[in-house]
Amino acid sequence: MQIRYVTVVVALAGLCFGPIAATHVAAAQRPILNAIGNLPREYYVDVTYNDSYDARDFSGIWFRVGGDWSHGPPRTNPPLTPEGLALMQTHRPTRSYLPEVTEAVASYEETNYPAATCNPKGFPAIVVDINHDHHEVLVLPDRILQVWQEERMLREIWMDGRELPSGDNLANIGPSWMGMSVGKWEGNTLVVETIALDTRAWLDAYGFPKSDEVRFIERYTRTDEKTLELEMIMYDPKYYTAPWISDIKVWKKEARDARPVNNFGWHGLFSGLNDLLCAPINQFGGFGGD
């Protein structure tokens, strides 16, 4: 079997030490993560991968190496409806794609981003944001689980043929941070539909809103043994005048059998995901509360 060497990015241990509050870590990592894909050579390691793989087996630990922080790059969003625009104007993000709509504030103390005060990012923000982005995929007979390092958040994608709830069933279940998701295979592409999302969670860290009518279609494709790609389409006629097609989000698989890596990228200490929780007790003071 042919073995080939590839270059993959690992998380930067020096930029996130332990379960510090997300408010501090996000600010510290931003200069590095904004340059993702163009990091200095010392932030790369060489690991090995095999050519033989199952294109439908997404199991393993993955981390982002490509794609925007938001649903799509700046100025790719469709125009907002008057209702969506009015809501977005009340948001105060720490960075902004549309400065004429939302002016970025200077610090996390000034933002009203719910995740900055340890509320869940929710879907799709937990997927599109690249802060602390390691997640593990577990494949079960009836569903696929995504376990996100940040928040130790679990997402279920049901693969047992069930339909998404509607009508009274949907109203009785109500919304949730991660919504309800069902998946199916189209060839070797996993197609996932998600509805019933809690609208208090922003679409992303830039302050884009999502309504109670929002629906997402995700298309995951394992393009080779080491690469997982995702394209998303958002349908939200209440807040947007047209569907929003994302850019391509790219993840690389960690070759744990070649050189074990833990969730902060430290080799040889612990292989697997730890929890990285935003704890209110740490929110502005790090470990010592200073």
Order of alpha helices (4+ residues) and beta strands (2+ residues): beta-alpha-beta-beta-alpha-alpha-beta-beta-beta-alpha-beta-beta-beta-beta-beta-beta
